[in-house]
Amino acid sequence: MPLRTSRARRARLSLLTAGTASLALLATACGGSGAGGSSSAPENFDYLSVTENTTVKTALTAMSKGECKAANDALPLKVETVPQASLDQKLQLLAGQDALPVQFAAGNAPALTQQLVKSGKVADLEAKLKELGVLDQLEPAAVSTIKALYGGELQVLPYEYNIEGIFYNKKVFADNGIKVPGTWEELVSAAAKLEAKGVQPFSASGQQGWPLTRLISGYLYRSLGPDALQKVADGKAKLTDPEYVKAAEEVAALGKKGYFGKGVGSIDYDTAMNQFLTGKAAMFYMGSWALANISDDKQNKIGAEDTGFMPFPAVTGGKGSVDQYPSNVGLGITFASKSFDKKTGAWVSCIAKNYGSTALKDHGSISGFKVNTEVKDANEVTTQVRDTISASKQNVLWFEALFSTKATTVSQQNAAGLVSGSTSPEQFMQTVQDALAAQ
């Protein structure tokens, strides 16, 4: 997510769990193609990207002139972009024509990628990476996240990898005698202390909604364990069950006490970010894509040196663990099975070995690839996040990750009402559960 506009970021987060209305049409178009048709040697290393994301194409272009020059000489990089909102339709059209590019952004919804896999259009990346001897170049946490999103299979590559947690103002904490909270009770206590001193505890965008629902899922994962929302998706639990409503109650209580400040429902992403970076709020739940903002001296008035990062705290007696971080891989990138030949393999090997270093060095972007050359981080908090990613062995998703389009929209549109008090925790969870049942 680094280096994207906030609008694009919000769009991707919203679209990631969106359904794909034309899957039935796609299945029909692909039904007779078997394993994706006979192999066809590509003339170029065609890469279909989205207009909003400049990081991947810029990094690949740099690599084509540097570390991957030999691969590029044999199979020249050729980039095409489409608006992210048009990506799924474009992929469906190309798949129906058996004309998917060598490498492409894999669709806004995991369901689309899985359909392409079933129809034989997508290369078996885990097998290919093993054959090339570069599977170990992917961070285990990134692989875990991909498999959680894509039906237990490694169907995309992690050109982007983000974990989520709470960024906090070190100086404000120190000035008010607050230690980094290890439990939910300690977090609430810290918020109360800050509020009493006239410091707004949290910054959040109620307009987007997902920064608030992330807190609900954080509590659920810590209290019920990493499979809490998978159970809902599988029909083994409901959001209206008492232990699930409890999470909504805890987040609603933060709002009732005024810990998000005034008018949280009208605050957009950029305003929430600015509140934290200008010292107007002590804490900010967000993903590691915010490191690009934190590392920007023009934006970060509190200073990167005074910005800390902590995991969502433990819930006393809960089944979850603080080292299970919510994570995502952005807009995953995958490869067409039809054109995955020796020359494509050479490109993939080079990407696996070099992309992590290139993205971090040139863009300050954290990917799911290992960093194999020494790169000086922009600041201490970036190093902390990178170390956390490397050490993490199990990750979880976010509140709407397994929801339908309708349930996602309902959840995010009603989140502000939950913390402002216009919607009760029971009503909120019932409304989202009803939307899930309607899918």
N, C-alpha and C positions, 0 to 999 in steps of 0.2 A: 503493500500500500504506500510506501514512501514515494514522494514526487508526483502523486496524483492530485488532482483538484479534489476538494472536499465533496463537491457534487458527485464526481465520478466515484469517489469512495463510498458515499452513501448509496449510490445507485447499485454498486456491485454487492454491497452487503444485503441490500434488499432483493436483488435479483438472484443471489446465490442459491437461495432456497425456493426460488420460484418454480412452478411447474412448467412443463413445456407442452403447449396445447397441441402441437402437431406431431407428437410421438407416434400416434397410430399411423399417420401418413408416412412418417419416416420408416416405420417398420415395414409397411407395404412396399415402399420404394426399394428398401434394402433386402427384402425377403428372398429374392432369387440370386443374391450375389455371393452366397456361400461364405467363403473366408475372405471376402473383400475383392474377389476377382483375381486374375492371374497377376503375378508380380510385374511391375513396370519400372524400369530403371529411370529415375528422375533426372532431368537435365539441370535442375537447380535445387538448392536447399530452400524450397518455398516455405515461407513462414507467414501464416495468417494470424494477425494480432488485432487488438482493439485500439481504436484511435486514442482512447483516454490513457492508455498505459504506454509511456515512452521509455520506461526503464529497461524492459527486456530487449526490445529491438535495438536500443542504443548500445546496450552491453554486448549483444551478439554482433553488432556491426563493428564495435571496437575489437572484439575477439577475432573476427574474420580477417582483420588486418594485423593481428598480433599472434596470440597463442594458437589460434585455429587457422592460420594462413594456409597450411598444407591442406587441411580439410576443405577450406573455401576454394582453393585453386582447383581441386578435383570436383567440387560441387558448390558453385557460387551461391551465396546467400541472396535471397530475393524476398523482400518483405512487402506484404499487402496488409492494409488495415481497413477495418470497418467500424462504425460506431458500435459500442457494446450492446445497445438496445437491438441492433440488427444482427448480432452474431448468431443467435440460434437459428434464425431463418436462413442465413447464409450457409451454415453448416448442413442443415437439412436439405437444402437445394443441392449442394455439392455431393453429399452422401448419396442422394437419389440418382445423381449422374455418375456415381463411382469416380468422383474427381476430387476427393479431399486432398489438400496440400500435404507435403511431407510432414510438416509440423504445424500445429494450429492450437489456438486457444480453445479449450475443450467444451465451451458452452457455459451458460450462466447457471444451469442446474445440473447437479450430478446425474439426475435421471437421464438427461440427453446423452451424456458420455456413456452411461451404462447401456443405453440402447445401441449406440454405435459399437460398443464392445460385443454385445450379443449378436449383432449382424456381421461380425468379423471385420469391421472397418478399422479398428484400432489395434495397434501392435501390442503384443504381450510384453509390456515394459519390464516387468520383473525378470522374465526369462531373457530378454534382450540384454539387460544390464548385467545379468549374471554371465552371459556368454562373452560380453565385452570386458568383464572383470572390473566393473566400476560400480556395482551395486553398493559397495561400502563407502562410496563418496556421498551418499545421501545420509543426512542426520536421522537417527532412529526415531526421534520424536516426530519429524516431518513424515516419515513413512507411516507411523502409527496414525497420524491425522488423516492422511490420504486414504488409508484403508478404512478408517471409521466413516469417511464421507462416501466412499465409492464401493460399498458392498464387500469389504474385506479384501479388495484387490488394489494393486499398485497401478492405477490407470492413468495417472498424470505425473508430471515432474514438478517439483516444488521450486519454481523460479522465484517464488516469494514465500516467506514463512513468517507468521506472526504469532506471538503469544500475547495473552491479555493479563492484566493485573492492575494494581493501583499505583499510579505515580503520585508522589507526595513531595511537599516542600520541606526539605530538611531543616532549613533555618526556622520556619514557623514551628515545626515540631520541637526543635531544641529550645527556642525562646519560651515555649509553653510547657516545657518539661514532659514532653510526650515521647515515649518509646514506640518503636514500630509495633503495631498491634499484631499479636499472634493468633488471637481468637476473635470471633464475632463480637463477643461481649466487650473485649478490649477496644475494638474498633468503635463501637457505639459509645463507650465511655470517653474515648478520645474526641469523638465528634461533639459530645456534650460539653466537654471542657473547652473546646475551641469556640463553640457557640456562645458559651458564657463569657469568653474573652472578646467577643465581638468579631470573631473570625468565621467566615462561612466555611463549614467543613468540606462540602463536596461541590464540584462543578459537574453538570451533566446536561445533555441536550434532551429535553422532553419533546421537542419538536420532531426529532428523529425517532425517539422512543426506544430504539435498541440499546442505547447506553444505560437505560434503566432496567430493561428486561434482562440484560447481562447480569445484573446484581441478583435477580431472582434465580437464574440458573446457577450462579456462583454459590448461592446458599444451598440450592438443591444438591449440587454435586458434593458439597462438603458434608451435608447432613445425611443424605441418602446413598451417596456413593456415585462412582463414575457412570453407572448404567441407569441413573435416575430418569433421564429423558428418553433413553432407548426403550425403557419399559412402557412409557407412554406411547411411543411410536408403535410398539408391538401389541398394544392393547392390554398389557398386563397391569397397567395402573392408569389413573386418570388425574388430570390436573386439579380436579375437585376433591381428591382424597385429602383428608386432614393434614397429612404430612407435607403435601404439596402446597396447600393453601397457607401453611405456616410460613413458607418462604416469601410469599406475596405479602403476608402480614408484617414480616420483619422489614421489608423494603418500604412498605407503606408507612410504617412507624417513623422511618427516617424523614420522610416528607412531612408527616404531621408535626414533627418537632422543628421543622424549618431548616433542616440540615442541607437542603439543596438551594437555599436562598429563595428569593422572590421570583415569581413568574417563570418557573422552570419549564412549563409547558410551551412557552413561546421562544425559548432559547434554542438556537440552531447549533450545529456542530462547531462552526468557526468561533462563535461567541463563547461556547463552553471551553474550547481550547484556550482562547484568549484570557478568560477569567483565571484559569490556572496559571498560565505562563506569565501573567502580570501580577501574580500574588494575591488575587482577590478571592481565591479559594485554596484550601490547604491540600485537598486530595482530588484525584481525577482518575476514574476507572476508564482505561483505554487499552488499545492494542499497541504492540511495539512499532507499528507504522508511525506512531506519534514521535518516534525518535528523530525523524527528519525535522519536525517543528521544534523539538527540544534542543536540537543541535544548532538551530538557527539563532544566532545572537540577536538578530533584529526582532524576532518573535519572542524569544525567551528572556524576559526581563528579570526573572529571579535567578537566572544563570544555570547552565547545565550542571555545574559543580554542586548546586544546592537542590538538584532534582534527584529523588530516589525512586526506587521501584520495589514493590513488595507483592507477594502473592495474595490472592483473596484469602482472608483468614479462615482458620479452622472453626468448625462448629463443635462445641463441646459434646462429646459422646457420639459424634457423627461417624459415618462409615467412609467418608472421603479423606483425602490427604492434600496438604497444602502444596505438594510438588506435582499435582495434577493440574496443569495449566490449560485453560481454554485456548484453542489454537485454530488457525486456518491457513490455507496455502494460497489465498487469493484466487485469482482466475487461473486454474490449472492449465498446463500445456501438455499436449500429447502428440502422438505420431501415428500416421496412417500405416496400416499393415502392408498395404499394396506396394509402397515405395520404400520400405525399410530394407535397404540393401547394404553392401559393404561400405559404400561412400557415406551413406546416412549414418551408419554405425561409427565411422571415424569422427563425424561431427558430434554425435552423442557422447562418445568417449571424451572428446575435448571439452565439451560443455560440462560434463560431470566433474572433471578435474579442475576446471578453471572458473566456472561461472560464479561460484561463491566468493572467490577473492575479487574478481572483477566488479561484481555488483557492490560489494562492501567498499572497495577502494574508490571507485569512481562515483558511486551514487549514495553511499551510506545506507545501502539497502541490505537487509538480512534475508538470505534465502534459506532453502532447506538443503543446500549443498554444503559440504565441508569447505572450510577456508584453508587452503593448502600452502599459501604463502603468507608471510608476516605482513599484516595490515594494521596500521596504527588506528585504533578507534578514535572517533571524534571526541569522546568523553568517557568518564567512568561509568555512567549509567548504561551506555551502549555496550560496554564490556560486560557489565552485570547481566544484561539481557542475553547477550551471546553465550555467556557461560551457563546461564539458566537453561537455554535451549539445548546446549550440548549435554547437560547433565540430566535433562528430563527424559524419562523412559515411557511414561504414559500420559497421554493428553486427553482432554475432553472437548466437546463441541460447545455450542452456545444455545441459548434458549430456543430460537426458531430454526436451528440447523436442520431438523428433521420434520419441520412443519410444511404444510401445503402453502401455496401462495395466499389463499384466503386467510388461513390461520396466522400467517406471518404478518399480514396487513392488519388484521384485527388486534393482534398482540401489540404491535408497535404504535398503533393509533390510540390505544387505550392506556398505554403506560403512564402518560402524564397525568391522567385522571386518577390513577392509582396513588401516586405520590402527592397529588394535590387534595385528595380526599373526596373527589366527586364520584369516584368509583370504589366500592369496597373490595377488599382482597377476594372475597367469595365471588362477587360479581365479575371481577376481572378474570379469574381462573375459569369460571363457568362460561364466560363469553368465548374465551380462547378454546376451551374444550368443545364447545358446540361447533365452532368453526372446524376443528379437527375432525369431528364426527361427520361433518357434511362433505368431507373430501372424497 
